[in-house]
Amino acid sequence: MSLVDTECSEEGSCLLEPSDPDIIKTDPTSHYNRYKEVISKRAFKTVFKTFDEVNGLEVVWSQVRIDEVLQSPGKLVRLYSEVHLLGSLKHNNILHSVDLLKSSHFFSVVV
């Protein structure tokens, strides 16, 4: 897969943009490919179908708009609670890994 563009924050973290039209983002390590398909859309986050290239599994990429979450302490608490819950779940059908990605406008959780 050839990478054609990157979106970088001022801190230097980047999300790579692949040339495959079905994939809209690839993380900086090329571990995850995020597809156009939206699984869920809520007030301050969107969940996308994603493929874990390293483990060969379908996962989800939950993208949170930073500006929306920081508007109220309640939204920040909900985000923290969700990330904590996802990291603590123990079940054979639930992936046990949680990766966090950050760009200038989004905070992303990949599960």
N, C-alpha and C positions, 0 to 999 in steps of 0.2 A: 504494500500500500504506500502511495507517495503522499507526503504531507505538503500542503500548499500554503497554509497561512497559520499564524498564531495570534492569539489574543493574550496580551501580557498586562499585568498590573504594574503599578509603580514599584512595588516591592520585588518584582522580577518573576513572580509565578506566572506560568503560561499554560494555556489550553491550546492544543494543536487542532487544526482543522484539516481533516482528510479530504482527498479528492473523490472518494466514493460518495455518490449522491444520496445513498440511503443512510449514511452516517453523518451526523451533524457536528459531532465533537469527538475528540480523542484526548485522553488525559496526557500530561507531559511525559509519562513513562511508557505510553502506548499500551498500558494494561487494560484500559476500558474504552470501548467504542460506544458512544451514545447515539441511538437512532432517532429519527423524526417522530416515531410513534409515542404519543402521550398516553400514559396509563391513567394518570389522575392529575387534576388541576384544582388547587385550593386557593384560598385568599392570598397567601404569600409564598406558595411553593408549587412547583410542577414536577411530576414524577415521570421519567422517561424509561422506555425499554432500553437496556444496555447489555452488551456482551463483554464478559471477562475473558480476554484473549489468553491469559496465562493459565487459568483453570478450565477453560472451555465451558463456561456456564452462563446462562442468562441471569442477569442481576438487574437491579433498578438504580437509577441515578436520580436522586431527589435534589432538585435545584431550588435554593431559597434566595429570594431577593433580599440582600442585606439592608437596603433602605427601608423596606417594608417591615422587617423584623425589628429594627431599631426604633420604630415609631412608638412602640409600647412595651413596657416591661412584661406584660402578659404574653405577648408573642415570643419574646426571648425565652421566657420560662417554658413555653410549649415546645420550642425548638430544642432546648436543652433536655427536656424530659423525653422527647422522642429519640434523640441520639443516645441518651443513656439507656432507655428501654431496648432499643435495637442492639446495643452492645451487650446487654445482659441476657437476652433470650437464649434459651438452651433447648433445642429440639432438632431431631435428625433431618427434618425438612427445611430448616432455616439455616442459611449461610451464617457462619459465626464471625465473618470479617466485616469490618466497617472501615472504609477509607474516607478521609475528608479532603476536599479540594477547595481552593479559594482563588477567585479572580477579583478584579476590581469592583464588580457589581454583584457577584453571586458567591454564595457559600454552598457547596455541594456535598451531599452524603451519598456514598455508593455502598449498597448492601446487596 
